[in-house]
Amino acid sequence: MISAIKIAKAELEAELKAAKKADKTAQIAILSAEVQNKIEELEELINNPPEPVLEGEDKVVYAGAWKTYNYKIFKYEYHSNQVFSLMLG
């Protein structure tokens, strides 16, 4: 994915250089703006990749692990509060 984005970025920069050699000022300005916008979009994709979407068994495993983690945290807080109550109380 990232290599495809880098290739697209290189192609856009090559188009910009080719347009500059043709020396058509209005077209260069338009193409330059388009290339800069596309480069910014591609860099945004590189820096902030989309979150993976879990499906099927992976989703069930993740949900189970999350429930187990939350349960352990709850039990730890519950028991630690009881210990503090016994110590102070």
C-alpha positions in Angstrom: 0.0 0.0 0.0 2.7 2.5 1.0 4.9 1.6 -2.0 2.0 2.2 -4.3 1.4 5.6 -2.8 5.1 6.4 -3.1 5.1 5.3 -6.8 2.0 7.5 -7.4 3.7 10.4 -5.7 6.8 10.0 -7.9 4.6 9.8 -11.1 2.9 13.0 -10.1 6.2 14.8 -9.5 7.4 13.6 -12.9 4.3 15.0 -14.6 4.9 18.3 -12.9 8.5 18.4 -14.2 7.4 17.5 -17.7 4.8 20.3 -17.6 7.4 22.8 -16.5 9.6 21.8 -19.5 6.7 22.5 -21.8 6.6 26.1 -20.4 2.9 26.6 -20.3 2.4 28.9 -17.3 -1.3 28.6 -16.7 -1.3 24.8 -17.2 1.7 24.6 -15.0 0.0 26.5 -12.2 -3.1 24.3 -12.4 -1.1 21.1 -12.6 1.2 22.2 -9.8 -1.8 22.8 -7.5 -3.3 19.4 -8.4 0.0 17.6 -7.8 0.5 19.4 -4.5 -3.0 18.4 -3.3 -2.5 14.8 -4.4 0.9 14.7 -2.6 -0.7 16.0 0.6 -3.4 13.4 0.4 -0.9 10.6 -0.2 1.3 11.8 2.7 -1.8 11.9 4.9 -2.5 8.3 4.0 1.1 7.3 4.8 1.2 9.1 8.1 -2.3 8.1 9.2 -3.2 4.6 7.9 -6.8 3.5 8.2 -7.8 1.4 11.2 -8.1 -2.3 10.4 -11.6 -3.7 10.5 -11.9 -7.1 12.3 -14.2 -9.7 10.9 -15.3 -13.2 11.9 -13.1 -15.1 14.3 -10.7 -12.3 14.9 -13.5 -10.0 16.0 -14.7 -12.6 18.5 -11.2 -13.2 19.9 -10.6 -9.5 20.3 -14.0 -8.9 22.0 -13.2 -11.8 24.4 -9.8 -10.5 25.2 -11.2 -7.0 25.8 -13.9 -8.4 28.2 -11.3 -10.4 30.0 -9.0 -7.4 30.4 -11.9 -5.2 31.7 -13.0 -8.0 34.1 -9.4 -8.3 35.5 -9.2 -4.5 36.0 -12.5 -4.5 37.7 -11.6 -7.3 40.1 -8.2 -5.7 40.8 -9.8 -2.4 41.8 -12.5 -4.2 43.8 -10.1 -6.3 45.8 -7.6 -3.5 46.3 -10.3 -1.3 47.7 -11.3 -4.0 50.1 -7.7 -4.4 51.3 -7.4 -0.7 51.9 -10.7 -0.8 53.8 -9.3 -3.6 56.0 -6.0 -1.8 56.6 -7.6 1.5 57.4 -10.7 0.3 59.0 
